[in-house]
């Protein structure tokens, strides 16, 4: 049963309101509704949406649709996963994306799965590649990043942080989070930093994970949560998986998806995303190509 985990528990600090539930489609669709539609077309038949505790009714009312072709379950990212002996005090931030993946484990078990962000639009090809990588994960125990070109993942309205992939052959041997990336006078890079090629492959948190990674995440979260500084840090999926690769405990393959990518980082991105999705919808309406990234109204209402 190919399973997709959608991470929707972020705080949306820079955006100013919950990005995950911002209506951006021609009929008011959320970006995660596009994810569900594209995943279903790629062969996924189950999705687990990890949300902030207390928001479950809103997501359930919108996304859980019997007969849609994909079973959707809503799971809160609760702090109950914190190991015994660690003070469960209020935090300034969620526990992080790796912890959010662990929150889905009671439903997914230790089967291979794909992971995406709820506030990113990856295009239908990304889900097709992820579905193929799930087969490989089941057979080989390897992880996969479905990556994109840096130039295709920039916001026109301000800097972004991207995880730059360090690659040897078709393996990722490390990830480097580079903040402040934007186009400046024909170049891409952080202010005062080195220029990066637009062809650089970056991780947009579209992962395929073998089932055995769940046990690794659980063990490492216990260690992380017991550190004195853990109350102000996040347990992040790219960092954990990069560490596993560096230690030789996990092989991470990389495949590139063509996009188009659209995403919400800055408040001004909303109009840009709306325009991009509207263009895709018009393109879909004018062709019989059913592999188009833009869902039609019936698909995206799920």
C-alpha positions as a LaTeX table, in Angstrom:
\begin{tabular}{lrrr}
\hline
Residue & $x$ (\AA) & $y$ (\AA) & $z$ (\AA) \\
\hline
Unk1 & 0.00 & 0.00 & 0.00 \\
Unk2 & 1.95 & 3.09 & $-1.18$ \\
Unk3 & 1.65 & 5.72 & 1.54 \\
Unk4 & 2.22 & 9.47 & 1.43 \\
Unk5 & 2.93 & 11.48 & 4.59 \\
Unk6 & 2.09 & 15.18 & 4.27 \\
Unk7 & 3.73 & 17.49 & 6.82 \\
Unk8 & 1.26 & 20.23 & 7.75 \\
Unk9 & 2.20 & 21.18 & 11.31 \\
Unk10 & 4.56 & 24.10 & 10.62 \\
Unk11 & 4.03 & 27.52 & 12.18 \\
Unk12 & 4.17 & 29.63 & 8.96 \\
Unk13 & 6.07 & 32.37 & 10.80 \\
Unk14 & 7.27 & 34.30 & 7.75 \\
Unk15 & 3.99 & 33.88 & 5.88 \\
Unk16 & 1.95 & 35.36 & 8.72 \\
Unk17 & $-0.97$ & 32.87 & 8.65 \\
Unk18 & $-1.32$ & 29.10 & 8.23 \\
Unk19 & 0.12 & 28.36 & 4.78 \\
Unk20 & $-1.20$ & 24.83 & 4.81 \\
Unk21 & $-4.85$ & 25.96 & 4.75 \\
Unk22 & $-4.48$ & 29.01 & 2.54 \\
Unk23 & $-6.84$ & 28.76 & $-0.47$ \\
Unk24 & $-4.77$ & 29.18 & $-3.63$ \\
Unk25 & $-6.40$ & 27.05 & $-6.32$ \\
Unk26 & $-8.92$ & 28.33 & $-8.88$ \\
Unk27 & $-11.70$ & 26.87 & $-6.73$ \\
Unk28 & $-10.05$ & 27.70 & $-3.41$ \\
Unk29 & $-8.01$ & 24.51 & $-3.14$ \\
Unk30 & $-5.26$ & 24.11 & $-0.57$ \\
Unk31 & $-1.86$ & 23.02 & $-1.85$ \\
Unk32 & $-2.16$ & 19.70 & $-0.02$ \\
Unk33 & $-5.30$ & 18.94 & $-2.04$ \\
Unk34 & $-3.13$ & 19.08 & $-5.14$ \\
Unk35 & $-0.67$ & 16.75 & $-3.40$ \\
Unk36 & $-3.44$ & 14.23 & $-2.73$ \\
Unk37 & $-4.72$ & 14.40 & $-6.31$ \\
Unk38 & $-1.26$ & 13.97 & $-7.86$ \\
Unk39 & $-0.36$ & 11.20 & $-5.41$ \\
Unk40 & $-3.55$ & 9.29 & $-6.21$ \\
Unk41 & $-2.79$ & 9.50 & $-9.93$ \\
Unk42 & 0.71 & 8.15 & $-9.25$ \\
Unk43 & $-0.69$ & 5.09 & $-7.48$ \\
Unk44 & $-0.71$ & 6.11 & $-3.82$ \\
Unk45 & $-3.80$ & 4.86 & $-2.05$ \\
Unk46 & $-3.21$ & 6.17 & 1.48 \\
Unk47 & $-2.11$ & 9.52 & 2.91 \\
Unk48 & $-1.37$ & 10.56 & 6.47 \\
Unk49 & $-1.55$ & 14.31 & 7.10 \\
Unk50 & 0.38 & 15.39 & 10.22 \\
Unk51 & $-1.12$ & 18.59 & 11.63 \\
Unk52 & $-0.85$ & 20.84 & 14.68 \\
Unk53 & $-2.79$ & 19.47 & 17.63 \\
Unk54 & $-6.23$ & 21.05 & 17.76 \\
Unk55 & $-6.59$ & 21.57 & 14.00 \\
Unk56 & $-7.71$ & 18.01 & 13.23 \\
Unk57 & $-11.42$ & 18.89 & 12.67 \\
Unk58 & $-10.58$ & 21.48 & 10.01 \\
Unk59 & $-8.41$ & 19.05 & 8.05 \\
Unk60 & $-10.81$ & 16.16 & 8.48 \\
Unk61 & $-13.75$ & 18.17 & 7.15 \\
Unk62 & $-11.76$ & 19.26 & 4.11 \\
Unk63 & $-9.63$ & 16.27 & 3.17 \\
Unk64 & $-11.32$ & 13.07 & 4.32 \\
Unk65 & $-13.57$ & 12.13 & 1.41 \\
Unk66 & $-14.84$ & 8.54 & 1.17 \\
Unk67 & $-14.73$ & 7.26 & $-2.38$ \\
Unk68 & $-11.99$ & 9.68 & $-3.47$ \\
Unk69 & $-9.60$ & 6.86 & $-4.36$ \\
Unk70 & $-7.13$ & 7.71 & $-1.61$ \\
Unk71 & $-7.67$ & 7.07 & 2.10 \\
Unk72 & $-6.74$ & 10.14 & 4.16 \\
Unk73 & $-6.02$ & 10.03 & 7.89 \\
Unk74 & $-5.31$ & 13.09 & 10.02 \\
Unk75 & $-2.74$ & 12.79 & 12.82 \\
Unk76 & $-1.73$ & 15.51 & 15.32 \\
Unk77 & 1.94 & 16.15 & 15.99 \\
Unk78 & 1.65 & 15.75 & 19.72 \\
Unk79 & 4.44 & 16.20 & 22.22 \\
Unk80 & 3.51 & 12.81 & 23.69 \\
Unk81 & 6.35 & 11.24 & 21.71 \\
Unk82 & 8.82 & 12.91 & 24.07 \\
Unk83 & 10.68 & 10.18 & 25.97 \\
Unk84 & 10.15 & 9.63 & 29.72 \\
Unk85 & 12.27 & 11.86 & 31.87 \\
Unk86 & 12.20 & 14.80 & 29.47 \\
Unk87 & 10.16 & 17.76 & 30.66 \\
Unk88 & 7.13 & 18.24 & 28.38 \\
Unk89 & 7.12 & 22.03 & 28.62 \\
Unk90 & 5.68 & 24.49 & 26.10 \\
Unk91 & 8.02 & 24.99 & 23.14 \\
Unk92 & 8.60 & 28.06 & 20.96 \\
Unk93 & 8.54 & 25.76 & 17.89 \\
Unk94 & 7.25 & 22.30 & 16.98 \\
Unk95 & 9.59 & 19.39 & 17.55 \\
Unk96 & 10.48 & 19.40 & 13.84 \\
Unk97 & 9.92 & 17.49 & 10.62 \\
Unk98 & 11.61 & 14.23 & 11.66 \\
Unk99 & 9.40 & 14.17 & 14.76 \\
Unk100 & 6.37 & 14.82 & 12.52 \\
Unk101 & 7.23 & 11.76 & 10.43 \\
Unk102 & 7.42 & 9.73 & 13.66 \\
Unk103 & 3.93 & 10.99 & 14.56 \\
Unk104 & 2.64 & 9.10 & 11.50 \\
Unk105 & 4.31 & 5.83 & 12.53 \\
Unk106 & 1.32 & 4.39 & 14.45 \\
Unk107 & $-0.53$ & 4.38 & 11.10 \\
Unk108 & 2.26 & 3.73 & 8.61 \\
Unk109 & 4.16 & 1.22 & 10.70 \\
Unk110 & 7.61 & 0.51 & 9.32 \\
Unk111 & 6.62 & 0.32 & 5.66 \\
Unk112 & 8.30 & 2.44 & 2.98 \\
Unk113 & 6.65 & 5.83 & 2.50 \\
Unk114 & 6.95 & 9.16 & 0.73 \\
Unk115 & 7.08 & 12.48 & 2.58 \\
Unk116 & 6.17 & 15.95 & 1.26 \\
Unk117 & 5.45 & 19.42 & 2.65 \\
Unk118 & 1.85 & 20.63 & 2.72 \\
Unk119 & 2.86 & 24.10 & 1.52 \\
Unk120 & 4.77 & 23.01 & $-1.61$ \\
Unk121 & 3.43 & 22.13 & $-5.05$ \\
Unk122 & 5.84 & 19.66 & $-6.67$ \\
Unk123 & 4.11 & 18.72 & $-9.93$ \\
Unk124 & 2.74 & 15.33 & $-10.95$ \\
Unk125 & 6.12 & 13.99 & $-12.09$ \\
Unk126 & 7.52 & 14.24 & $-8.56$ \\
Unk127 & 4.87 & 11.84 & $-7.27$ \\
Unk128 & 5.45 & 9.42 & $-10.14$ \\
Unk129 & 9.15 & 9.36 & $-9.29$ \\
Unk130 & 8.36 & 8.92 & $-5.61$ \\
Unk131 & 6.11 & 5.95 & $-6.37$ \\
Unk132 & 8.94 & 4.30 & $-8.29$ \\
Unk133 & 11.37 & 5.01 & $-5.47$ \\
Unk134 & 9.03 & 3.30 & $-2.99$ \\
Unk135 & 9.41 & 0.09 & $-4.97$ \\
Unk136 & 13.20 & 0.49 & $-4.81$ \\
Unk137 & 13.08 & 1.25 & $-1.07$ \\
Unk138 & 11.13 & $-1.95$ & $-0.48$ \\
Unk139 & 13.65 & $-3.98$ & $-2.48$ \\
Unk140 & 16.94 & $-2.37$ & $-1.40$ \\
Unk141 & 16.30 & $-0.45$ & 1.83 \\
Unk142 & 17.55 & 2.76 & 0.22 \\
Unk143 & 16.12 & 6.25 & 0.61 \\
Unk144 & 15.57 & 8.69 & $-2.25$ \\
Unk145 & 15.40 & 12.46 & $-2.55$ \\
Unk146 & 13.12 & 13.68 & $-5.31$ \\
Unk147 & 15.08 & 16.85 & $-5.93$ \\
Unk148 & 14.64 & 19.96 & $-8.09$ \\
Unk149 & 16.89 & 22.53 & $-9.72$ \\
Unk150 & 17.64 & 25.44 & $-7.44$ \\
Unk151 & 16.62 & 27.96 & $-10.11$ \\
Unk152 & 13.15 & 26.42 & $-10.23$ \\
Unk153 & 12.56 & 26.69 & $-6.47$ \\
Unk154 & 13.16 & 30.37 & $-5.72$ \\
Unk155 & 10.52 & 32.80 & $-4.53$ \\
Unk156 & 10.17 & 36.02 & $-6.55$ \\
Unk157 & 9.40 & 37.87 & $-3.32$ \\
Unk158 & 12.34 & 37.28 & $-1.02$ \\
Unk159 & 15.05 & 34.92 & 0.17 \\
Unk160 & 14.51 & 31.23 & 0.91 \\
Unk161 & 16.45 & 28.44 & 2.59 \\
Unk162 & 17.26 & 25.38 & 0.51 \\
Unk163 & 18.98 & 22.09 & 1.33 \\
Unk164 & 21.76 & 21.78 & $-1.23$ \\
Unk165 & 22.56 & 18.15 & $-2.07$ \\
Unk166 & 26.17 & 16.98 & $-2.05$ \\
Unk167 & 26.21 & 14.22 & $-4.64$ \\
Unk168 & 28.66 & 11.47 & $-5.61$ \\
Unk169 & 27.38 & 9.57 & $-8.62$ \\
Unk170 & 23.68 & 9.16 & $-7.95$ \\
Unk171 & 24.11 & 9.12 & $-4.17$ \\
Unk172 & 23.57 & 11.99 & $-1.77$ \\
Unk173 & 26.40 & 12.06 & 0.75 \\
Unk174 & 25.23 & 15.13 & 2.61 \\
Unk175 & 22.84 & 18.06 & 2.73 \\
Unk176 & 23.73 & 21.66 & 3.51 \\
Unk177 & 21.01 & 24.10 & 4.53 \\
Unk178 & 21.81 & 27.38 & 2.78 \\
Unk179 & 19.70 & 30.36 & 3.93 \\
Unk180 & 19.12 & 33.67 & 2.18 \\
Unk181 & 19.00 & 32.33 & $-1.38$ \\
Unk182 & 17.55 & 34.61 & $-4.05$ \\
Unk183 & 18.32 & 36.07 & $-7.46$ \\
Unk184 & 20.45 & 39.20 & $-7.33$ \\
Unk185 & 21.58 & 40.91 & $-10.53$ \\
Unk186 & 21.60 & 37.74 & $-12.57$ \\
Unk187 & 23.17 & 35.51 & $-9.92$ \\
Unk188 & 21.78 & 33.14 & $-7.31$ \\
Unk189 & 23.15 & 33.08 & $-3.80$ \\
Unk190 & 22.92 & 34.56 & $-0.33$ \\
Unk191 & 23.87 & 38.19 & 0.20 \\
Unk192 & 27.63 & 38.35 & 0.52 \\
Unk193 & 27.94 & 34.61 & $-0.10$ \\
Unk194 & 29.10 & 32.36 & $-2.90$ \\
Unk195 & 27.15 & 32.15 & $-6.14$ \\
Unk196 & 25.35 & 28.88 & $-6.81$ \\
Unk197 & 24.47 & 27.38 & $-10.17$ \\
Unk198 & 20.79 & 27.35 & $-11.03$ \\
Unk199 & 21.26 & 23.67 & $-11.95$ \\
Unk200 & 22.26 & 22.77 & $-8.39$ \\
Unk201 & 19.92 & 20.07 & $-7.10$ \\
Unk202 & 18.18 & 20.89 & $-3.83$ \\
Unk203 & 15.93 & 18.92 & $-1.54$ \\
Unk204 & 12.44 & 20.36 & $-1.13$ \\
Unk205 & 11.59 & 17.80 & 1.55 \\
Unk206 & 10.19 & 15.34 & $-0.99$ \\
Unk207 & 11.59 & 12.09 & 0.36 \\
Unk208 & 11.07 & 8.36 & $-0.01$ \\
Unk209 & 12.10 & 6.48 & 3.11 \\
Unk210 & 12.59 & 2.75 & 3.68 \\
Unk211 & 10.70 & 1.36 & 6.63 \\
Unk212 & 13.82 & 0.74 & 8.71 \\
Unk213 & 14.42 & 4.49 & 8.94 \\
Unk214 & 11.54 & 4.80 & 11.43 \\
Unk215 & 13.46 & 2.91 & 14.11 \\
Unk216 & 16.50 & 5.10 & 13.48 \\
Unk217 & 14.39 & 8.25 & 13.81 \\
Unk218 & 12.84 & 7.00 & 17.04 \\
Unk219 & 16.21 & 6.15 & 18.61 \\
Unk220 & 17.80 & 9.43 & 17.57 \\
Unk221 & 14.87 & 11.47 & 18.78 \\
Unk222 & 15.30 & 10.07 & 22.28 \\
Unk223 & 18.93 & 11.21 & 22.23 \\
Unk224 & 18.00 & 14.59 & 20.74 \\
Unk225 & 15.17 & 15.29 & 23.20 \\
Unk226 & 17.43 & 14.68 & 26.19 \\
Unk227 & 19.93 & 17.35 & 25.15 \\
Unk228 & 19.75 & 20.56 & 27.24 \\
Unk229 & 19.35 & 22.73 & 24.13 \\
Unk230 & 16.56 & 20.60 & 22.64 \\
Unk231 & 13.83 & 22.92 & 23.94 \\
Unk232 & 14.87 & 25.60 & 21.44 \\
Unk233 & 15.87 & 23.38 & 18.50 \\
Unk234 & 13.99 & 21.25 & 16.01 \\
Unk235 & 14.57 & 17.59 & 15.12 \\
Unk236 & 14.78 & 18.04 & 11.36 \\
Unk237 & 14.45 & 15.28 & 8.79 \\
Unk238 & 17.20 & 16.45 & 6.36 \\
Unk239 & 19.75 & 16.72 & 9.18 \\
Unk240 & 18.98 & 13.27 & 10.60 \\
Unk241 & 19.04 & 11.55 & 7.22 \\
Unk242 & 22.24 & 13.38 & 6.23 \\
Unk243 & 23.86 & 12.11 & 9.44 \\
Unk244 & 22.75 & 8.55 & 8.67 \\
Unk245 & 24.24 & 8.80 & 5.18 \\
Unk246 & 27.49 & 10.24 & 6.53 \\
Unk247 & 27.77 & 7.36 & 8.99 \\
Unk248 & 27.23 & 4.79 & 6.24 \\
Unk249 & 23.94 & 3.66 & 7.78 \\
Unk250 & 21.73 & 4.78 & 4.90 \\
Unk251 & 22.14 & 5.03 & 1.15 \\
Unk252 & 20.30 & 8.04 & $-0.28$ \\
Unk253 & 19.70 & 8.05 & $-4.03$ \\
Unk254 & 18.64 & 11.16 & $-5.92$ \\
Unk255 & 16.29 & 11.66 & $-8.83$ \\
Unk256 & 15.37 & 15.01 & $-10.35$ \\
Unk257 & 11.78 & 16.10 & $-10.95$ \\
Unk258 & 11.01 & 18.79 & $-13.52$ \\
Unk259 & 8.32 & 20.56 & $-11.53$ \\
Unk260 & 6.82 & 23.03 & $-11.88$ \\
Unk261 & 7.37 & 23.98 & $-8.25$ \\
Unk262 & 5.22 & 26.53 & $-6.46$ \\
Unk263 & 5.36 & 27.31 & $-2.78$ \\
Unk264 & 4.38 & 29.67 & 0.00 \\
Unk265 & 7.16 & 31.31 & 1.98 \\
Unk266 & 6.42 & 35.05 & 1.98 \\
Unk267 & 2.95 & 36.60 & 2.11 \\
Unk268 & 3.42 & 38.02 & $-1.39$ \\
Unk269 & 3.92 & 34.50 & $-2.74$ \\
Unk270 & 0.19 & 33.82 & $-2.49$ \\
Unk271 & $-0.76$ & 35.77 & $-5.62$ \\
Unk272 & 2.17 & 34.21 & $-7.51$ \\
Unk273 & 1.06 & 30.69 & $-6.54$ \\
Unk274 & $-2.55$ & 31.46 & $-7.42$ \\
Unk275 & $-1.49$ & 32.67 & $-10.87$ \\
Unk276 & 0.69 & 29.62 & $-11.43$ \\
Unk277 & $-2.06$ & 27.17 & $-10.50$ \\
Unk278 & $-4.55$ & 29.04 & $-12.67$ \\
Unk279 & $-2.18$ & 28.68 & $-15.63$ \\
Unk280 & $-1.87$ & 24.96 & $-15.01$ \\
Unk281 & $-5.64$ & 24.64 & $-14.77$ \\
Unk282 & $-6.11$ & 26.42 & $-18.10$ \\
Unk283 & $-3.48$ & 24.19 & $-19.67$ \\
Unk284 & $-5.21$ & 21.10 & $-18.34$ \\
Unk285 & $-8.58$ & 22.26 & $-19.59$ \\
Unk286 & $-7.18$ & 22.78 & $-23.08$ \\
Unk287 & $-5.60$ & 19.33 & $-23.44$ \\
Unk288 & $-6.57$ & 15.71 & $-23.05$ \\
Unk289 & $-3.24$ & 14.97 & $-21.36$ \\
Unk290 & $-4.30$ & 13.45 & $-18.04$ \\
Unk291 & $-0.76$ & 13.53 & $-16.66$ \\
Unk292 & $-0.86$ & 17.31 & $-16.24$ \\
Unk293 & 0.11 & 18.55 & $-12.77$ \\
Unk294 & $-3.03$ & 20.63 & $-12.36$ \\
Unk295 & $-5.99$ & 18.69 & $-10.95$ \\
Unk296 & $-9.42$ & 19.43 & $-12.30$ \\
Unk297 & $-12.13$ & 20.59 & $-9.94$ \\
Unk298 & $-13.40$ & 17.11 & $-9.17$ \\
Unk299 & $-9.87$ & 15.79 & $-8.51$ \\
Unk300 & $-8.80$ & 18.62 & $-6.27$ \\
Unk301 & $-12.00$ & 18.66 & $-4.24$ \\
Unk302 & $-11.32$ & 15.01 & $-3.34$ \\
\hline
\end{tabular}
